[in-house]
Amino acid sequence: MARRASYRITECPDGRFTITVTLAGGGTHTRDGLTSPAAVEEALALLRDLMTACGACLVEEPTLGLAAE
């Protein structure tokens, strides 16, 4: 069975971005200080390549939205 890692992107108050990755085993790793959406995409491309090489799939965590009232 393939391993799985999930990620979420957070925009920080200073305008930079952080990628937080949670591995199936429960470990969490972050990459912070990304300065643009292009830098985020570049980091995610590298992360996808690494996960593929390890036999794991990378999925984005669903965002929680507020239900319409």
C-alpha positions in Angstrom: 0.0 0.0 0.0 1.3 3.4 -0.9 2.3 5.8 1.8 0.6 9.2 2.0 1.6 12.7 3.0 -0.7 15.7 3.2 0.2 19.4 3.0 -1.4 22.7 3.7 -0.3 26.2 2.6 -0.6 29.1 5.0 -0.2 32.7 4.2 1.6 34.5 7.1 0.8 38.1 8.3 4.1 39.3 6.7 2.9 38.1 3.3 5.2 35.1 3.1 3.9 31.5 2.9 4.5 28.3 4.8 4.0 24.7 3.6 3.2 22.2 6.4 3.5 18.6 5.5 2.1 15.8 7.7 3.3 12.2 7.0 1.1 9.2 7.5 3.2 8.2 10.5 2.3 11.5 12.2 5.5 13.4 11.7 5.1 17.1 10.7 7.6 19.2 8.7 7.4 22.8 7.6 9.0 25.0 5.0 8.5 28.6 5.8 9.6 32.0 4.5 8.4 31.3 0.9 8.1 34.8 -0.6 5.6 34.2 -3.5 3.1 31.8 -4.9 5.7 30.9 -7.6 8.1 29.9 -4.8 5.3 27.8 -3.2 4.7 26.0 -6.5 8.4 25.4 -6.9 8.7 23.9 -3.4 5.6 21.7 -4.0 7.0 20.4 -7.3 10.2 19.3 -5.5 8.2 17.8 -2.7 6.0 15.9 -5.1 9.1 14.5 -6.9 10.6 13.4 -3.5 7.4 11.8 -2.4 7.1 9.9 -5.7 10.7 8.7 -5.4 9.8 7.3 -1.9 6.6 5.6 -3.2 4.3 8.0 -1.4 1.5 10.2 -2.7 1.1 13.9 -1.8 -2.4 15.3 -1.3 -3.6 18.8 -0.3 -5.5 18.9 3.0 -9.0 20.0 2.5 -9.7 23.5 3.6 -12.5 24.0 6.1 -15.1 26.4 4.9 -17.9 28.0 6.8 -21.3 26.6 5.9 -23.7 29.1 4.3 -26.5 30.0 6.5 
